[in-house]
Amino acid sequence: MLSSEWWSQAGRRVLDAVAPPRPVFAHCDIPCGIYDPHEAQISALTVLRMTQLIAELPKAGGSAKPEELEAAGAKLARYMVVKEQHAERVKSEMRVIWADYFTPDHLKAHPTLHESVFKLMKAASKARQGTSVADAQELLNQVQAVAEIFWQTKGAKTHRLPSMQKSGGEIVYPAPA
């Protein structure tokens, strides 16, 4: 005789085969209390760098050899994929901080917070869609603005240090106490 546990597992297997469960992703719904805008800043710097590399690609002309055009096309494709992935990473990281970390009290203390996050999300979309270095720089600026507010909500003063990356730019850090 088959146990009810076996039938239950068999039923789940059939359901999983018919309608497989979707993977679920989250930073932490415990909540763990570990939030940091650093990865969003690194991703914004990556978007900036990929956009700079796209701008530096040689423009296709009548004198370009087919293999040169092919190499430039391959580079462009790689740069675009990485740029888009990192623009989405910025949005993902900031959505978690926005939804899971910031509170109504933070909004009261920082009345520009909602608009700053909104502008950041729009800047990420624009940088993702286009190839303007100015748009990528604006994304970095918006991420830095929210990073400064983030650290202020934790009672930390902030300072900016050069990123030391090829893209240039700065990273917002909490100042040592």
C-alpha positions in Angstrom: 0.0 0.0 0.0 1.4 3.4 -0.9 1.5 6.0 1.8 -0.3 9.4 1.7 3.1 11.0 1.7 4.0 9.2 -1.5 0.8 10.3 -3.1 1.4 13.9 -2.0 4.9 13.9 -3.5 3.6 12.3 -6.7 1.0 15.0 -6.9 3.6 17.7 -6.5 5.7 16.1 -9.2 2.8 16.0 -11.6 2.0 19.7 -10.9 5.6 20.7 -11.3 5.8 18.9 -14.6 2.6 20.6 -15.8 3.3 24.1 -14.4 6.9 24.3 -13.2 7.4 26.6 -10.2 9.0 30.0 -11.0 12.3 30.9 -9.4 11.9 33.6 -6.8 14.6 36.1 -6.2 15.0 38.5 -3.3 17.7 40.2 -1.4 16.3 39.3 1.9 12.8 39.1 3.2 13.8 38.3 6.8 14.7 41.3 6.8 18.4 40.9 7.4 19.1 44.6 7.7 22.1 44.5 5.4 21.8 47.1 2.7 24.4 49.1 0.9 24.3 51.2 -2.3 27.9 50.2 -3.2 27.0 47.6 -5.8 24.7 50.1 -7.5 27.5 52.6 -7.7 29.9 50.0 -9.2 27.3 49.0 -11.7 26.7 52.6 -12.6 30.4 53.0 -13.2 30.3 49.9 -15.4 27.5 51.4 -17.4 29.6 54.6 -17.8 32.7 52.7 -18.9 30.8 50.5 -21.4 29.3 53.7 -22.9 32.7 55.2 -23.1 34.0 52.2 -24.9 31.1 52.2 -27.3 31.9 55.9 -28.1 35.5 55.0 -28.7 34.7 52.3 -31.3 35.9 53.2 -34.8 33.1 54.4 -37.0 32.4 52.1 -39.9 33.5 53.7 -43.1 34.0 52.8 -46.7 37.7 52.0 -46.2 37.1 49.5 -43.3 38.0 45.9 -44.0 35.3 43.3 -43.4 37.3 41.7 -40.5 37.6 45.2 -38.9 33.9 45.7 -39.1 33.2 42.3 -37.7 35.6 42.9 -34.8 33.9 46.3 -34.1 30.5 44.7 -34.3 31.5 41.9 -31.8 32.9 44.5 -29.4 29.8 46.6 -29.7 27.6 43.6 -28.9 29.6 42.7 -25.8 29.7 46.3 -24.6 25.9 46.7 -25.1 25.1 43.4 -23.2 27.3 44.4 -20.2 25.9 47.9 -20.2 22.4 46.7 -20.2 23.0 44.1 -17.5 24.6 46.6 -15.2 21.9 49.2 -15.8 19.4 46.6 -14.7 21.6 45.7 -11.7 21.5 49.4 -10.6 17.7 49.3 -10.8 17.5 46.0 -9.0 19.8 47.1 -6.1 18.0 50.4 -5.7 14.6 48.7 -5.8 15.6 46.5 -2.9 16.9 49.5 -0.9 13.8 51.6 -1.8 11.3 48.8 -1.0 13.0 47.1 1.9 15.2 49.7 3.6 13.7 53.2 3.3 10.9 53.9 5.7 8.2 56.6 5.9 10.4 58.3 8.5 13.3 58.5 6.0 10.9 60.1 3.5 9.9 62.7 6.1 13.5 63.4 7.0 14.6 63.5 3.3 11.7 65.0 1.3 13.6 64.7 -2.0 14.1 60.9 -1.6 11.1 59.7 -3.6 11.9 62.0 -6.5 15.6 61.0 -6.3 14.8 57.3 -6.6 12.4 58.0 -9.4 15.0 60.0 -11.3 17.6 57.3 -10.7 15.2 54.6 -12.2 14.5 56.8 -15.2 18.2 57.5 -15.7 19.0 53.8 -15.5 16.4 53.1 -18.2 17.7 55.9 -20.4 21.4 54.8 -20.0 20.3 51.2 -20.8 18.4 52.2 -23.9 21.0 54.6 -25.4 24.7 55.1 -25.9 25.1 58.7 -24.6 28.1 59.2 -22.2 26.1 62.1 -20.7 23.2 59.8 -19.9 25.6 57.3 -18.3 27.2 60.0 -16.3 23.7 61.2 -15.2 22.9 57.7 -14.0 26.1 57.7 -11.8 25.1 61.2 -10.5 21.7 59.9 -9.5 23.0 56.8 -7.8 25.5 58.9 -5.9 22.6 61.3 -4.8 20.6 58.3 -3.4 23.7 56.8 -1.8 24.3 60.0 0.1 20.8 60.0 1.4 21.1 56.3 2.3 24.1 56.9 4.4 22.5 60.0 6.0 19.6 57.8 7.1 22.1 55.7 9.0 23.5 58.8 10.7 26.7 58.8 8.7 28.3 61.7 7.0 29.6 60.9 3.5 32.6 61.6 1.4 33.5 60.9 -2.2 36.7 59.2 -3.3 37.9 58.7 -6.8 36.7 55.3 -8.1 40.2 54.5 -9.4 38.4 52.8 -12.3 39.0 53.5 -16.0 35.6 55.2 -16.2 36.7 57.8 -13.8 34.1 59.1 -11.4 33.7 58.9 -7.7 32.1 56.6 -5.2 30.2 57.8 -2.2 31.3 56.2 1.1 30.3 56.7 4.7 32.8 58.9 6.4 34.7 57.3 9.3 33.4 58.3 12.7 
